[in-house]
Amino acid sequence: MAQKFGNGRWVQEGFLDNRIPGTVVGRIVFAAVGPVDLYLRGDFKPDIAGQVIQFRNTRFEDDELAGHVIGDMENPQIGTVNLISFDPHPNMVPHPYVEWFSTRSDHYRFELDPEDAWLVPTSDWEIIDQQSRQIRMALAAAQAIERPKREESDWT
């Protein structure tokens, strides 16, 4: 399943932290679902690698349809980064793009307007530190155990 979160409008706000290489942790608030913690293997793309990003969606809508479409998403989200960047494609106008796969092989992504996301200055990292540490401690063991499930194949 690929879920684009209602073209991004069901993503309210959040943060993602890639200060520890090989992992991205964070919290995203979704319409109808509320806060969802993430622990993902991988890194941001080089344009923002090793940074903390925050976002607040000016197009956010908390509509009833969101509950029907994303109400059963896994919480927390554990999986792998596919692409997290502020400049995802050379033929597109730079904009925040977040995409990952859960350990159940669900595919999630959202895009935001350029002004809706920013790099958190190093002077403000301490504000995020406690939340990142709590998420990392709570989900690290689950992330180590859960691996993406692979489809059985007749190929040998």
N, C-alpha and C positions, 0 to 999 in steps of 0.2 A: 504494500500500500504506500502510495506517495501522498503526503499530506502537506499542503501549502498553506494551511491555517487561514483559509478565506482570503487568499491573496495578501496575506500579511496583516489584515485588519484585526485578527483575533489575538495578536501579540500586543500586550499592553506595554510592558517594560521589563527590564532585567539587566543582568551583567554576565559577562563571561570572562574568565581569568585563565591566561595561558602562561603565567610566570614560571611554572615548573614544566620544563620541556617534556613533551610526550603526553601531556594531559591538559584537558580543558575542563574546568569546573565552573558552575554558575547556577543562577536561578532566573527563570523566566516566568512571568505572570501572563497566563492565557485567559481569554474570555471563557466563562462557564467552568473552567477547571481551577483557576487560581494559580498559586506558585508551584512550580515544578523544578526540582533540583536536577542538575545534569552532572554526570561524570563521564567524560568521553576520552578515549585514547586518541592521540593525535595532536596536531598543532594548528594554530592559525597559519595562513599563508604569509610569506615573508613581509608583506606590506605592514602587518600589524603583529607579527610573531613576538612572543614574550611580553605582551602587553595585557592590560585589562581594558575591556570595553564596556560601556554602559549604553543603554538605549531607552527611549521613551517614544512610543509610536503616536504621532499626531493623527493618524488615521484609524486609531483603535475603535472597535465597535464590540460591545458586549451584547450581542444579539442571541436570540433563542436558538437559532440554527447552529451556533457554535457548540452548544451542549449535545446536540444530536450527532454532530460530525466528529468532534474531538473529545467528547465527554469520557470516553473509555481509554484514553491514552495512558500509557504506563507512567507511574509517578512513584519514584524518581525515574529519570531517563538515564540509562546506562548503555554505552555503545561506542561508536567510533566517529570521528570527525570526517566528513567528506570534503567540505570547503567552508572556511570561515575567513572572510576578507572584506575590506572596504573597497577593493578594486578587483572584482571577480573575473572580469573578461576584458581583453584589450579592445574589443569592438563595442563595448557598452560604456555608458557614462558611469564613472565610479559611484558606487552605492554599497551600503552594508548588505551582506549576503551571508546567511547562516544555514548550513546544511549538514545533517548527520544521519546515521543509521543506528537504530536501537539493536540490542542483542537479539531481539526477535525479528530482525531484518525489516522493521518498519522504517520507512524513509520519510524524514521530516525536513522541511526547508521554509525559510521566510526571507523576504527582502524588505528593506526599509528605505525611506527617502533619505538622501545624504545627510540632511540636518537632524535626523532623528537618532543618530548614534555618534559617539565620540570616544576617543582614547581618554582614559582616566589619567590625569597627570600623576607622576610618581609621588608628588607631595600629598596626594589624596588616596594613595594605595592603602594606607592603614584603615581607612573607612571600610574597605572591602575585605581586609585580611581576616577578620574574625569569621565572617560568613563563609569565605573560601575554605578556611581551615576546618570549619564544622562540616561542610559538605564533603571535603576530601576525606576526613576521618570517618564519617558515617558511611560513605559509599565506596571507599577504596577496596575493602574486602569483597564486596559484591561485584565490583568491576573485575577483580582478579579471577573470580569464580566464573562469572558469566562471560561467555564468548559467543559471537554470532553463530546462530544455528545454521548449518549448511543443509541444503536439500540433498536427499539421497539420490544417487545416480546409478544407472545401469552400466555406465562406462567403467572400464577397468584400465 
